[in-house]
Amino acid sequence: MTNQERLSTIQSYAWTLELLGEALVQHDDAIEGEHNPHLTLRNTAGIHQAMRIISRLAAEQCGKLKGDKGAAPVEQD
């Protein structure tokens, strides 16, 4: 994977994290009148788990990007 592809992947992960964060906020607003606390807890836990996984994947790509010391510099748009 090239450095540019890694940067694109990291950018996609960041956008996904932003969307999941917004979904979490909207979910919190929606559950105020919810009658099934088990379902809402599972939804919230699922969103949190997805955010942890994507954060870990982004960190791995950042580590690989930093580890490419001998690679050509990344061109910025």
GUVOLO-949869 format. One record per residue: residue number from 1; chain; x negated, y, z negated of N, C-alpha, C in turn. Coordinates in steps of 0.1 Angstrom, whole numbers, plus 5000, padded with zeros to 4 digits. Last residue first. Example, Ala and Ser with C-alpha at 12.3 -4.5 7.8 and 13.67 -1.06 7.14 Angstrom:
! GUVOLO-949869
<2; A; <4872; 4978; 4929>; <4863; 4989; 4929>; <4871; 5000; 4921>>,
<1; A; <4868; 4943; 4922>; <4877; 4955; 4922>; <4868; 4967; 4922>>,
END
This chain:
! GUVOLO-949869
<77; A; <5022; 5175; 5014>; <5030; 5182; 5024>; <5030; 5197; 5022>>,
<76; A; <4989; 5164; 5008>; <5001; 5169; 5003>; <5009; 5176; 5014>>,
<75; A; <4970; 5134; 5011>; <4974; 5147; 5017>; <4987; 5151; 5012>>,
<74; A; <4947; 5120; 4989>; <4961; 5120; 4993>; <4965; 5134; 4999>>,
<73; A; <4915; 5109; 4999>; <4924; 5117; 4992>; <4938; 5118; 4998>>,
<72; A; <4907; 5074; 5003>; <4908; 5087; 5008>; <4917; 5096; 5000>>,
<71; A; <4894; 5055; 4975>; <4903; 5057; 4986>; <4902; 5072; 4991>>,
<70; A; <4880; 5051; 4952>; <4872; 5051; 4964>; <4881; 5054; 4977>>,
<69; A; <4899; 5051; 4932>; <4889; 5061; 4932>; <4882; 5062; 4945>>,
<68; A; <4926; 5040; 4926>; <4920; 5041; 4939>; <4910; 5052; 4940>>,
<67; A; <4938; 5044; 4901>; <4927; 5034; 4902>; <4920; 5034; 4916>>,
<66; A; <4959; 5061; 4905>; <4947; 5066; 4898>; <4935; 5057; 4900>>,
<65; A; <4976; 5043; 4917>; <4972; 5055; 4924>; <4959; 5061; 4918>>,
<64; A; <4979; 5024; 4897>; <4973; 5020; 4909>; <4968; 5032; 4917>>,
<63; A; <4993; 5041; 4879>; <4980; 5035; 4875>; <4972; 5030; 4887>>,
<62; A; <5016; 5047; 4893>; <5007; 5058; 4890>; <4993; 5052; 4886>>,
<61; A; <5027; 5021; 4894>; <5023; 5027; 4906>; <5013; 5039; 4904>>,
<60; A; <5032; 5018; 4866>; <5023; 5009; 4873>; <5018; 5015; 4886>>,
<59; A; <5051; 5038; 4862>; <5038; 5039; 4856>; <5028; 5030; 4862>>,
<58; A; <5072; 5028; 4877>; <5066; 5040; 4881>; <5052; 5042; 4875>>,
<57; A; <5078; 5005; 4862>; <5073; 5003; 4876>; <5067; 5016; 4881>>,
<56; A; <5086; 5017; 4838>; <5074; 5008; 4838>; <5069; 5007; 4852>>,
<55; A; <5109; 5031; 4847>; <5098; 5038; 4842>; <5085; 5030; 4842>>,
<54; A; <5125; 5009; 4854>; <5120; 5018; 4865>; <5109; 5026; 4860>>,
<53; A; <5129; 4998; 4829>; <5123; 4990; 4839>; <5117; 4999; 4850>>,
<52; A; <5142; 5019; 4815>; <5129; 5013; 4810>; <5122; 5006; 4821>>,
<51; A; <5165; 5021; 4830>; <5156; 5032; 4830>; <5142; 5028; 4825>>,
<50; A; <5177; 4996; 4825>; <5173; 5000; 4839>; <5163; 5011; 4839>>,
<49; A; <5182; 4999; 4798>; <5173; 4989; 4803>; <5168; 4992; 4817>>,
<48; A; <5201; 5020; 4798>; <5188; 5022; 4792>; <5178; 5012; 4796>>,
<47; A; <5222; 5007; 4812>; <5216; 5019; 4818>; <5202; 5022; 4811>>,
<46; A; <5227; 4987; 4793>; <5223; 4984; 4807>; <5216; 4995; 4814>>,
<45; A; <5236; 5001; 4771>; <5224; 4993; 4770>; <5219; 4990; 4784>>,
<44; A; <5260; 5012; 4781>; <5249; 5021; 4777>; <5236; 5013; 4776>>,
<43; A; <5274; 4988; 4786>; <5271; 4997; 4797>; <5259; 5006; 4793>>,
<42; A; <5276; 4978; 4760>; <5269; 4970; 4770>; <5265; 4979; 4782>>,
<41; A; <5291; 4998; 4748>; <5278; 4995; 4743>; <5269; 4987; 4753>>,
<40; A; <5315; 4995; 4762>; <5307; 5007; 4763>; <5293; 5006; 4758>>,
<39; A; <5323; 4969; 4754>; <5320; 4972; 4768>; <5311; 4985; 4769>>,
<38; A; <5327; 4973; 4727>; <5317; 4964; 4731>; <5313; 4966; 4746>>,
<37; A; <5347; 4992; 4724>; <5334; 4996; 4721>; <5323; 4986; 4725>>,
<36; A; <5374; 5000; 4740>; <5366; 4988; 4739>; <5352; 4991; 4737>>,
<35; A; <5386; 5024; 4742>; <5392; 5015; 4732>; <5384; 5002; 4731>>,
<34; A; <5375; 5057; 4747>; <5374; 5043; 4750>; <5379; 5034; 4739>>,
<33; A; <5372; 5084; 4745>; <5385; 5079; 4743>; <5386; 5064; 4746>>,
<32; A; <5344; 5087; 4750>; <5350; 5093; 4738>; <5364; 5088; 4735>>,
<31; A; <5333; 5078; 4773>; <5336; 5068; 4763>; <5343; 5074; 4750>>,
<30; A; <5326; 5100; 4790>; <5338; 5092; 4793>; <5342; 5082; 4782>>,
<29; A; <5303; 5110; 4780>; <5315; 5119; 4780>; <5327; 5110; 4782>>,
<28; A; <5286; 5088; 4785>; <5288; 5093; 4771>; <5301; 5101; 4770>>,
<27; A; <5286; 5088; 4813>; <5292; 5077; 4806>; <5295; 5081; 4791>>,
<26; A; <5273; 5112; 4818>; <5287; 5111; 4822>; <5294; 5099; 4815>>,
<25; A; <5248; 5104; 4808>; <5255; 5116; 4803>; <5270; 5115; 4806>>,
<24; A; <5242; 5083; 4825>; <5243; 5081; 4810>; <5250; 5092; 4804>>,
<23; A; <5241; 5095; 4849>; <5251; 5085; 4847>; <5253; 5083; 4832>>,
<22; A; <5218; 5110; 4845>; <5231; 5117; 4847>; <5242; 5108; 4845>>,
<21; A; <5199; 5090; 4844>; <5201; 5099; 4832>; <5214; 5106; 4833>>,
<20; A; <5202; 5079; 4869>; <5206; 5071; 4858>; <5208; 5079; 4845>>,
<19; A; <5191; 5101; 4884>; <5205; 5096; 4886>; <5210; 5088; 4874>>,
<18; A; <5165; 5101; 4874>; <5173; 5113; 4873>; <5188; 5109; 4874>>,
<17; A; <5156; 5076; 4883>; <5157; 5079; 4868>; <5166; 5091; 4866>>,
<16; A; <5157; 5080; 4910>; <5166; 5070; 4904>; <5167; 5072; 4889>>,
<15; A; <5137; 5099; 4912>; <5150; 5103; 4916>; <5160; 5093; 4910>>,
<14; A; <5115; 5083; 4904>; <5119; 5096; 4897>; <5133; 5100; 4900>>,
<13; A; <5114; 5064; 4925>; <5117; 5060; 4911>; <5121; 5072; 4902>>,
<12; A; <5108; 5081; 4946>; <5121; 5073; 4946>; <5124; 5069; 4932>>,
<11; A; <5082; 5088; 4938>; <5092; 5098; 4940>; <5106; 5092; 4940>>,
<10; A; <5069; 5064; 4939>; <5070; 5071; 4926>; <5081; 5081; 4927>>,
<9; A; <5071; 5059; 4967>; <5077; 5050; 4958>; <5079; 5057; 4944>>,
<8; A; <5055; 5080; 4976>; <5069; 5080; 4980>; <5077; 5071; 4971>>,
<7; A; <5030; 5073; 4965>; <5037; 5086; 4961>; <5051; 5086; 4964>>,
<6; A; <5026; 5049; 4979>; <5027; 5049; 4964>; <5034; 5062; 4959>>,
<5; A; <5023; 5059; 5005>; <5034; 5050; 5002>; <5037; 5049; 4987>>,
<4; A; <5000; 5074; 5001>; <5012; 5081; 5005>; <5024; 5072; 5002>>,
<3; A; <4982; 5053; 4996>; <4985; 5063; 4985>; <4997; 5071; 4988>>,
<2; A; <4994; 5022; 5009>; <4986; 5034; 5009>; <4990; 5044; 4998>>,
<1; A; <4991; 4988; 5000>; <5000; 5000; 5000>; <4991; 5012; 5000>>,
END
